[in-house]
Amino acid sequence: PGHNLGKLKCVSAGSMSVIRPISIAAMASGSYYQWLRHQALLAKAESDANSAVSSTPFAQAQRLLEQTQAIHGTPGLSVAVSVDGEVVWSSGVGLSNVESGSGCHNRTVMRIASISKPITALLCAKLVQDKKLDLDTPITQYLGDLWPTQYKVGKEGAPQSTPAITCRHLLSHLGGVRHYNENNEAMDKLGLPRNEFHSNKHFAKLEDVLEVFKNDPLLCTPGSKFNYTTHGYTVLGVVMEKAAGKKIQTQLEDFFKQTNMLSTYLDRPTPIIENRAAQYTRDKRHRLANAPYVDCSNKWTGGGILSNALDLCTFGNVVAACLQAKEGAYIGDQSVIDEFMKPQQGTNDRRPHYGGYALGFVPAGARFPATAWRDATDAIVGAKPTPDAVSHLGGACGGSSALLVDVGSEKPVVVSMLSNLAGLNLQNSAEEFADLFAVRTPSCKL
């Protein structure tokens, strides 16, 4: 609409690339994106109603990708889909860097945000399988003086020591450890942003991060209530360090190499990383802005990892192999997988598409009602011990993500999505991509 054109966006589909004109001014304009979103919604409705029978899943996926980018107003968006362990389609649309005009493609590296949690959970499952860590042992037995033996529940609570926080609590957000404080006045003394989500302090050791919140009252008695918390996963990371006798950074990087996730990194600000995207947010008037600088050393295990859509799909296939009890799976003990994938009591917060929270994973109970999940009364529904689909979303400073692992179709389907814009919920979009490629028996259809 009258903007200075000339910049380019790159759409990658397999080995093909299409160059299209786009305006930086248009990309940054809130009013432009409100108009574009309306047009995209109309186009999507028309496309859904008039989709050609002969249209291939690949063409439909590319249209869905472009519509999703426009609806959410994200500068860049990349998606990868695998079927039966092989990537069958991947693509990117938009810009990885608005100022330079660099295109977004399937190898663009972005923040995976809270999808770091299921990665950490799988490493934790390995420690459990190897008898190095017990899910129900009090964390103080691993942490010693690094964690208080007594705690308060709420500001007025009396000090108590039982029930103790365990790794099971931390993995399922039942430990009572708080999430980010958006107005922590104590940060003033450290010269840091009050919003802990925007922390720009570098922590040399993960255990140093515990000082930020370890003496704060718990939000609930451990095991009694779901309170989503990235800080809880930081505590878990320190426990894993003590259990394994190895820094969590090393454990994570060893896992990336072992699983051939060679474009996955800890989100360190200084290294030169090929294809790393710039991160963006939108202000109150919906104008595009550069995301503030943050240092992710306070949350390696809960939200401090970079990856691309292809590598994230690889991780999804590692999870799928575990769910299917395949020979050579990363976790070979099926009883451990059953334990980690079972939704925990007290974690069903009645959100759509969620049937409770397991140990680092979200069982997609509403997607496959015959499998184990928790209903609105918090009762276990379904006979199978492991779900047919698990997922997780992520939201970072300047990034959004989604991962869906679906083994309920005839051939397992994995969908990974990455955006370089904060504040998007990509769950429904991930399910739409999965439905394009999934082959189901009639009883599994939605």
C-alpha positions as CSV (number, residue, x, y, z in Angstrom):
1,P,0.0,0.0,0.0
2,G,2.3,2.8,-1.3
3,H,5.4,1.8,0.7
4,N,8.9,1.9,-0.8
5,L,9.3,-1.6,-2.2
6,G,12.5,-3.3,-3.2
7,K,13.5,-5.4,-0.2
8,L,13.1,-9.1,-0.6
9,K,11.7,-12.0,1.2
10,C,12.7,-15.6,0.5
11,V,10.3,-18.5,0.6
12,S,12.2,-21.9,0.6
13,A,10.3,-25.0,-0.3
14,G,12.7,-28.0,-0.5
15,S,15.3,-26.9,-3.0
16,M,13.2,-24.1,-4.5
17,S,13.3,-20.5,-3.6
18,V,10.8,-17.7,-4.6
19,I,11.9,-14.1,-4.2
20,R,9.1,-11.7,-3.5
21,P,9.1,-7.9,-2.9
22,I,8.3,-6.6,0.6
23,S,8.8,-3.3,2.3
24,I,10.7,-2.8,5.6
25,A,8.4,0.1,6.3
26,A,5.4,-2.1,5.6
27,M,6.8,-4.9,7.8
28,A,7.1,-2.4,10.7
29,S,3.7,-0.8,10.3
30,G,1.0,-1.9,12.8
31,S,-1.9,-0.6,10.6
32,Y,-0.5,-2.5,7.6
33,Y,-0.5,-5.8,9.5
34,Q,-4.0,-5.2,10.8
35,W,-5.1,-4.9,7.2
36,L,-2.9,-7.8,6.1
37,R,-4.2,-10.1,8.9
38,H,-7.8,-9.4,7.8
39,Q,-7.0,-10.2,4.2
40,A,-5.2,-13.4,5.2
41,L,-8.2,-14.5,7.3
42,L,-10.5,-13.9,4.3
43,A,-8.1,-15.8,2.0
44,K,-7.8,-18.7,4.4
45,A,-11.6,-19.0,4.7
46,E,-11.9,-19.0,0.9
47,S,-9.0,-21.5,0.5
48,D,-10.5,-23.8,3.1
49,A,-13.9,-23.7,1.4
50,N,-12.6,-24.1,-2.2
51,S,-9.5,-26.3,-1.8
52,A,-8.9,-28.3,-4.9
53,V,-9.1,-32.1,-4.6
54,S,-6.0,-32.4,-6.7
55,S,-4.0,-30.1,-4.5
56,T,-1.0,-31.8,-3.0
57,P,-0.2,-31.6,0.8
58,F,3.0,-29.7,-0.2
59,A,1.1,-26.9,-2.0
60,Q,-1.5,-26.8,0.8
61,A,1.3,-26.6,3.4
62,Q,3.0,-23.7,1.6
63,R,-0.3,-21.8,1.4
64,L,-0.9,-22.5,5.1
65,L,2.6,-21.3,5.9
66,E,2.1,-18.0,4.1
67,Q,-1.4,-17.5,5.6
68,T,-0.1,-18.2,9.1
69,Q,2.7,-15.7,8.7
70,A,0.3,-13.0,7.6
71,I,-2.3,-13.8,10.3
72,H,0.3,-13.6,13.1
73,G,2.2,-10.7,11.5
74,T,5.6,-12.3,12.2
75,P,8.6,-11.1,10.2
76,G,9.8,-14.7,9.6
77,L,8.3,-18.2,10.1
78,S,9.8,-21.6,9.3
79,V,8.2,-25.0,9.5
80,A,9.4,-28.6,9.1
81,V,7.3,-31.7,8.8
82,S,8.5,-35.3,9.1
83,V,6.6,-38.5,8.4
84,D,7.9,-41.8,9.7
85,G,11.2,-40.3,10.7
86,E,12.0,-38.5,7.5
87,V,11.5,-34.8,6.7
88,V,9.1,-34.7,3.8
89,W,8.5,-30.9,3.6
90,S,10.1,-27.8,5.1
91,S,9.9,-24.2,4.2
92,G,10.4,-20.6,5.4
93,V,8.7,-17.4,4.6
94,G,9.3,-13.7,5.4
95,L,12.5,-12.2,6.8
96,S,15.0,-13.4,9.3
97,N,16.3,-9.9,9.6
98,V,14.0,-7.0,8.6
99,E,16.8,-4.4,8.5
100,S,19.1,-6.3,6.2
101,G,16.3,-8.0,4.2
102,S,17.7,-11.4,4.8
103,G,15.2,-14.2,4.0
104,C,13.8,-16.7,6.4
105,H,14.2,-20.4,5.4
106,N,14.1,-23.8,6.9
107,R,17.7,-23.5,8.3
108,T,17.1,-20.1,9.9
109,V,18.2,-20.4,13.6
110,M,15.8,-18.9,16.1
111,R,15.0,-19.2,19.8
112,I,13.0,-22.3,20.6
113,A,12.1,-20.9,24.0
114,S,10.3,-23.3,26.3
115,I,10.7,-26.3,23.9
116,S,14.0,-26.3,25.9
117,K,12.0,-27.9,28.6
118,P,11.2,-31.2,26.9
119,I,14.8,-31.4,25.7
120,T,15.9,-31.1,29.4
121,A,13.2,-33.6,30.4
122,L,14.6,-36.2,28.0
123,L,18.1,-35.7,29.4
124,C,16.6,-36.1,32.9
125,A,14.9,-39.3,31.8
126,K,18.3,-40.6,30.7
127,L,19.7,-39.9,34.2
128,V,16.7,-41.7,35.7
129,Q,17.2,-44.7,33.4
130,D,20.9,-44.8,34.4
131,K,20.0,-44.7,38.1
132,K,21.8,-41.4,38.6
133,L,18.7,-39.5,39.6
134,D,15.5,-40.4,41.4
135,L,12.3,-38.5,40.6
136,D,10.9,-38.6,44.1
137,T,14.0,-37.9,46.2
138,P,14.0,-34.4,47.8
139,I,16.1,-32.0,45.8
140,T,18.0,-30.9,48.9
141,Q,19.8,-34.3,48.9
142,Y,21.4,-33.3,45.6
143,L,21.7,-29.5,46.2
144,G,22.9,-29.4,49.8
145,D,23.4,-25.8,50.9
146,L,22.4,-24.5,47.5
147,W,18.7,-24.8,48.4
148,P,17.0,-24.1,51.7
149,T,15.7,-27.0,53.8
150,Q,12.7,-24.9,55.0
151,Y,10.4,-22.7,53.0
152,K,7.3,-20.6,53.4
153,V,4.1,-21.0,51.3
154,G,2.9,-17.5,50.6
155,K,4.3,-14.3,52.4
156,E,2.4,-15.1,55.6
157,G,3.2,-18.8,55.8
158,A,5.1,-20.4,58.6
159,P,8.5,-22.1,57.8
160,Q,8.1,-25.8,57.0
161,S,10.2,-28.5,55.5
162,T,7.7,-31.0,54.3
163,P,6.5,-32.0,51.8
164,A,9.9,-31.6,50.1
165,I,10.3,-30.5,46.5
166,T,11.3,-33.3,44.2
167,C,12.4,-33.5,40.5
168,R,8.9,-34.8,39.7
169,H,7.5,-31.6,41.0
170,L,9.9,-29.5,39.1
171,L,9.4,-31.3,35.8
172,S,5.6,-30.9,36.1
173,H,5.5,-27.4,37.5
174,L,4.1,-28.6,40.8
175,G,7.0,-27.5,43.0
176,G,5.6,-24.0,43.9
177,V,8.7,-22.3,42.6
178,R,7.7,-19.0,41.1
179,H,8.0,-17.9,37.4
180,Y,9.6,-14.7,36.2
181,N,8.9,-11.6,38.3
182,E,8.0,-8.8,36.0
183,N,8.7,-6.1,38.6
184,N,11.4,-7.3,40.9
185,E,12.7,-4.2,42.8
186,A,15.6,-6.2,44.2
187,M,17.1,-6.1,40.7
188,D,17.6,-2.4,41.1
189,K,20.6,-3.1,43.4
190,L,22.2,-5.3,40.7
191,G,21.6,-2.7,38.0
192,L,19.4,-5.2,36.1
193,P,15.9,-4.9,34.5
194,R,13.1,-5.4,37.0
195,N,11.5,-7.8,34.5
196,E,13.4,-11.0,35.0
197,F,12.2,-12.2,31.6
198,H,14.5,-9.5,30.2
199,S,17.5,-10.3,32.3
200,N,20.7,-9.3,30.6
201,K,23.1,-10.5,33.4
202,H,25.5,-13.3,32.5
203,F,25.7,-16.1,35.0
204,A,28.9,-18.1,34.9
205,K,27.3,-21.0,36.7
206,L,23.7,-22.1,36.6
207,E,23.7,-22.6,40.4
208,D,24.3,-18.8,40.8
209,V,20.9,-18.1,39.3
210,L,19.3,-19.7,42.4
211,E,20.2,-16.7,44.4
212,V,17.6,-14.7,42.5
213,F,14.6,-16.6,43.8
214,K,15.5,-19.5,46.2
215,N,14.6,-17.5,49.4
216,D,11.2,-16.3,48.0
217,P,8.1,-17.9,49.4
218,L,6.7,-20.9,47.4
219,L,3.4,-20.3,45.6
220,C,1.9,-23.5,46.9
221,T,2.7,-26.6,48.9
222,P,4.9,-28.8,46.7
223,G,2.7,-31.2,44.7
224,S,-0.6,-29.4,45.3
225,K,-1.0,-27.0,42.4
226,F,0.3,-26.3,38.8
227,N,2.3,-23.1,38.5
228,Y,4.2,-22.8,35.3
229,T,7.7,-21.8,36.0
230,T,11.0,-21.5,34.0
231,H,12.9,-20.9,37.3
232,G,11.8,-24.4,38.4
233,Y,13.6,-25.8,35.4
234,T,16.7,-23.8,36.4
235,V,16.6,-25.6,39.7
236,L,16.2,-28.9,37.9
237,G,19.2,-28.1,35.8
238,V,21.4,-27.7,38.9
239,V,20.0,-30.9,40.3
240,M,21.0,-32.7,37.0
241,E,24.5,-31.2,37.3
242,K,25.0,-32.7,40.7
243,A,23.5,-36.0,39.7
244,A,25.6,-36.4,36.6
245,G,28.7,-34.7,37.8
246,K,28.8,-32.6,34.6
247,K,27.8,-29.1,33.8
248,I,24.3,-28.8,32.3
249,Q,25.7,-26.9,29.3
250,T,28.0,-29.9,28.5
251,Q,25.1,-32.3,28.9
252,L,23.0,-30.4,26.5
253,E,25.7,-29.9,23.9
254,D,26.6,-33.6,24.1
255,F,23.0,-34.4,23.4
256,F,22.9,-32.1,20.4
257,K,25.9,-33.9,18.9
258,Q,24.6,-37.4,19.8
259,T,21.3,-36.8,18.0
260,N,22.9,-34.9,15.0
261,M,21.2,-31.6,15.9
262,L,24.2,-29.7,14.5
263,S,22.4,-26.4,14.1
264,T,21.3,-26.3,17.7
265,Y,23.1,-24.2,20.3
266,L,23.0,-22.7,23.7
267,D,21.7,-19.1,23.2
268,R,24.9,-17.3,23.9
269,P,25.0,-13.7,22.5
270,T,28.7,-13.5,21.4
271,P,29.3,-16.5,19.1
272,I,28.9,-16.0,15.3
273,I,26.1,-18.5,14.4
274,E,25.3,-19.1,10.8
275,N,21.7,-18.2,9.8
276,R,20.9,-16.7,13.3
277,A,17.7,-14.6,13.0
278,A,17.2,-11.2,14.6
279,Q,14.4,-11.1,17.3
280,Y,11.4,-8.9,17.3
281,T,8.4,-7.8,19.3
282,R,5.5,-5.4,18.8
283,D,4.6,-2.4,20.9
284,K,1.2,-1.4,22.2
285,R,0.4,0.2,18.8
286,H,1.4,-3.1,17.1
287,R,4.5,-1.6,15.5
288,L,7.4,-3.9,15.0
289,A,10.5,-3.3,17.2
290,N,13.7,-5.0,17.9
291,A,13.5,-7.2,21.0
292,P,15.5,-6.1,23.9
293,Y,18.9,-7.6,24.5
294,V,18.8,-10.6,26.9
295,D,21.3,-13.1,28.3
296,C,19.8,-16.6,28.5
297,S,22.4,-18.0,30.9
298,N,19.7,-17.8,33.7
299,K,17.6,-20.4,31.9
300,W,19.6,-22.8,29.8
301,T,17.3,-25.7,30.8
302,G,14.0,-23.9,30.6
303,G,14.3,-21.5,27.6
304,G,17.9,-21.0,26.6
305,I,18.4,-22.9,23.3
306,L,18.6,-21.9,19.7
307,S,17.7,-24.2,16.8
308,N,16.2,-24.4,13.3
309,A,13.0,-26.1,12.2
310,L,14.9,-29.1,10.7
311,D,16.9,-29.8,13.9
312,L,13.8,-29.4,16.0
313,C,12.1,-32.0,13.8
314,T,15.0,-34.3,14.5
315,F,14.4,-33.9,18.2
316,G,10.7,-34.7,17.7
317,N,11.7,-37.9,16.0
318,V,13.9,-38.8,18.9
319,V,10.8,-38.4,21.1
320,A,8.6,-40.4,18.7
321,A,11.1,-43.3,18.8
322,C,10.8,-43.3,22.6
323,L,7.0,-43.3,22.5
324,Q,7.0,-46.2,20.0
325,A,9.6,-48.1,22.0
326,K,11.8,-48.5,18.9
327,E,15.0,-50.4,19.1
328,G,17.9,-48.0,19.8
329,A,15.6,-45.3,21.1
330,Y,17.3,-42.7,23.3
331,I,15.4,-44.0,26.3
332,G,15.2,-47.7,26.0
333,D,13.4,-48.4,29.3
334,Q,9.7,-48.1,28.4
335,S,8.7,-47.8,32.1
336,V,10.8,-44.6,32.3
337,I,9.0,-43.2,29.2
338,D,5.6,-44.2,30.6
339,E,6.5,-42.3,33.8
340,F,7.6,-39.1,31.9
341,M,4.7,-39.0,29.5
342,K,1.9,-39.6,32.1
343,P,0.0,-36.4,33.0
344,Q,0.5,-35.6,36.6
345,Q,-2.3,-35.1,39.1
346,G,-3.1,-31.5,39.6
347,T,-1.8,-30.2,36.3
348,N,-5.0,-29.9,34.3
349,D,-5.6,-26.2,34.2
350,R,-8.5,-26.7,31.7
351,R,-6.9,-25.0,28.7
352,P,-8.1,-26.2,25.2
353,H,-6.1,-29.1,23.7
354,Y,-4.4,-29.9,27.0
355,G,-5.0,-32.9,29.2
356,G,-2.6,-32.0,32.0
357,Y,1.1,-31.7,32.0
358,A,3.5,-34.7,32.1
359,L,7.2,-34.5,33.0
360,G,8.3,-31.9,30.5
361,F,5.8,-32.8,27.9
362,V,2.1,-31.9,27.2
363,P,-0.1,-34.9,26.3
364,A,-2.4,-33.8,23.5
365,G,-5.4,-35.5,25.1
366,A,-8.1,-33.6,23.3
367,R,-6.5,-34.7,20.0
368,F,-6.6,-38.4,20.9
369,P,-9.2,-38.9,23.6
370,A,-8.6,-42.6,23.8
371,T,-5.1,-42.1,25.3
372,A,-4.0,-41.2,28.8
373,W,-4.8,-37.6,29.8
374,R,-6.6,-35.7,32.5
375,D,-10.2,-34.5,32.1
376,A,-11.8,-31.4,33.6
377,T,-12.2,-33.3,37.0
378,D,-8.5,-34.1,37.0
379,A,-9.2,-37.8,36.5
380,I,-7.1,-40.0,34.2
381,V,-9.0,-40.8,31.0
382,G,-7.9,-43.5,28.6
383,A,-6.3,-46.9,29.0
384,K,-3.0,-46.4,27.3
385,P,-0.1,-45.4,29.6
386,T,1.6,-43.2,27.0
387,P,-0.2,-40.6,24.8
388,D,-0.4,-40.9,21.1
389,A,0.6,-37.2,20.7
390,V,2.7,-34.8,22.8
391,S,3.5,-31.2,22.2
392,H,5.0,-28.1,23.7
393,L,4.9,-24.4,22.9
394,G,7.5,-21.7,23.5
395,G,7.6,-18.0,24.0
396,A,10.9,-16.1,24.3
397,C,12.0,-12.5,24.1
398,G,11.7,-12.2,20.4
399,G,10.6,-15.7,19.5
400,S,7.7,-18.2,19.5
401,S,7.8,-21.9,18.8
402,A,5.7,-25.1,18.6
403,L,6.6,-28.8,18.5
404,L,4.0,-31.6,17.9
405,V,4.9,-35.3,18.0
406,D,2.0,-37.4,16.7
407,V,2.4,-41.2,16.8
408,G,-1.3,-41.9,16.6
409,S,-1.5,-41.9,12.8
410,E,-0.4,-44.9,10.7
411,K,3.0,-43.2,10.2
412,P,4.3,-40.9,13.0
413,V,4.2,-37.2,12.1
414,V,6.4,-34.4,13.7
415,V,5.8,-30.7,13.1
416,S,8.2,-28.0,14.3
417,M,7.5,-24.3,13.9
418,L,9.7,-21.3,14.7
419,S,9.0,-17.5,14.5
420,N,11.2,-14.6,15.3
421,L,8.4,-12.6,16.9
422,A,7.4,-12.8,20.5
423,G,3.9,-13.6,21.8
424,L,2.4,-16.1,19.3
425,N,0.5,-19.2,20.0
426,L,1.3,-21.7,17.2
427,Q,-0.5,-24.8,18.7
428,N,-3.4,-24.7,16.3
429,S,-1.2,-24.1,13.3
430,A,1.0,-27.0,14.2
431,E,-2.0,-29.3,14.4
432,E,-3.2,-28.0,11.0
433,F,0.2,-28.9,9.4
434,A,0.1,-32.3,11.1
435,D,-3.4,-33.0,9.7
436,L,-2.2,-32.2,6.2
437,F,0.3,-35.1,6.3
438,A,-1.1,-37.5,8.8
439,V,-2.8,-40.8,7.7
440,R,-5.3,-41.9,10.2
441,T,-7.6,-44.8,10.8
442,P,-11.3,-43.6,11.0
443,S,-11.3,-44.0,14.8
444,C,-8.4,-41.5,15.1
445,K,-9.9,-38.7,13.0
446,L,-10.8,-35.5,14.8
